Amino acid sequence: MMDPITLSLKVALIAVCIDFVFGLAIARSMARKEFVGKNIIESIIILPMVLPPTVLGYGMLILLGKRGGLGQMLMEQFGIQIIFTWWAAALASAVVSFPLMYQSAKAAFASVDIFLEQAARTLGTGEMRIFLTITLPLAWPGILAGLVLAFARALGEFGATLMVAGNIPGKTQTIPLAIYSAVETGDDELAKTLVLTITILSFAAVFFLNRWSKKKVQVWRKGSEAHVESRNI
Amino acid sequence: MLRAEIYKVLPGMTIDVKLAFDRGILVLFGPSGAGKTTILNCLAGLQKPDNGLISLGDHVFFSSTDKIAIPARQRKIGYVFQDCALFPHMTVKDNALYGIPSRCKKDGGYRMSVIEVMEMLGITHLQNRYPAQLSGGEKQRVALARALMVEPDLLLLDEPLSALDFATRKSLQAELKQLQRVWQIPFVLVTHSRKEMHTLADEILFLDKGCQTGYQRNDKRYPKLCVAV
């Protein structure tokens, strides 16, 4: 049994981890490459942002259900059922929030000066080291913004989660679903508490991640500002 | 001996040059859009010629007939970019050390330590600063230090002095010449300044719209070693 707050945090964190891994890999390869069909692929990636969550939920239900291609394979091969578990909620949140992560990461990678990567190549550096030491640190503020947005979106996900994970108290009932149930049953006190909780959680996530990113990542920018100030004096 | 035959079709222009060069400073001179930077990029391995051959000594970096195309990271060619391309999130020292594998940072094994190179270029006192805290001349010196730290066999410089004021440009011109004599590797330098060309060049390749329009050598410096193509 898990309370809605713990479950929501768990679901949102796992969703963001999935978004981070796939978002980074896909955004990196899409940012600098031009190929036939790129527009179609990008449109498919962005689609979850514009489609109603219930449509996505229905699609996932078809795919992950007992008679769905992936769901049936997972059940037969490994005895795993994803549908109506909190894993389904995490997957639904990951799919819905993915475009936010992808768009931010792609813009961040595209903004990294290509000459810096080329300079690193002429210094004998391999592609993986260039990515880890040049591209990723310079793109990090944009990637972090994507993570924050994806986390906030995943935390508030409702429609798709309801379709694929249901609204099972203690098992798949996240904060938005619990608010819905509380309002339905006329439990205003619980609804207000949960609304306040999710608002504080979302605000805290955005506030602290932004603060941390400024401290951690932009030391060199602060240094340059200090230098400009000292020059002006 | 650096040998290059580069044929590359670009939108609106075709680059077709041949050069052979042994030591000293070769200046690629021409107006903007003459293809100077593309030639440097081909030498460095950042762009591929459509046809041709690029070799340095016994090492063939590119050969269209033998289908050889050694990637930039394996060529040991230093490159100082026009805008320096210093890594903005790293200090001067980290920039200078970037091309040196971590095992070598500990064990040495390089001709000069990072401190020696930085002392030679007069940037030791800047080692804990970030690129955004440097002047144009300081940035160029750091870019030079970074390129030289990996002990390249050839150094390419793309208009390294174009963005500097007169005094800094003059002092860096002298430093570059001195550096080439100390380091004893060929430098290929791109410029569109006639004054800079005359000050720095041991040999000059004139370019216009991708084609070489002339070749000139300074016989006083290397009377027997220059090869005009």
Interface residues (C-beta under 8 A of the other chain):
Chain A: D113 F115 L116 Q118 A119 A120 R121 T122 L123 G124 T125 G126 T133 I134 P137 L138 V217 W220 R221 G223 S224 H227
Chain B: A44 G45 L46 P71 A72 R73 Q74 R75 K76 I77 G78 Y79 F81 D83 A85 F87 P88 H89 M90 Y98 G99 R129 Y130 P131 A132 Q133 R146 A147 V150
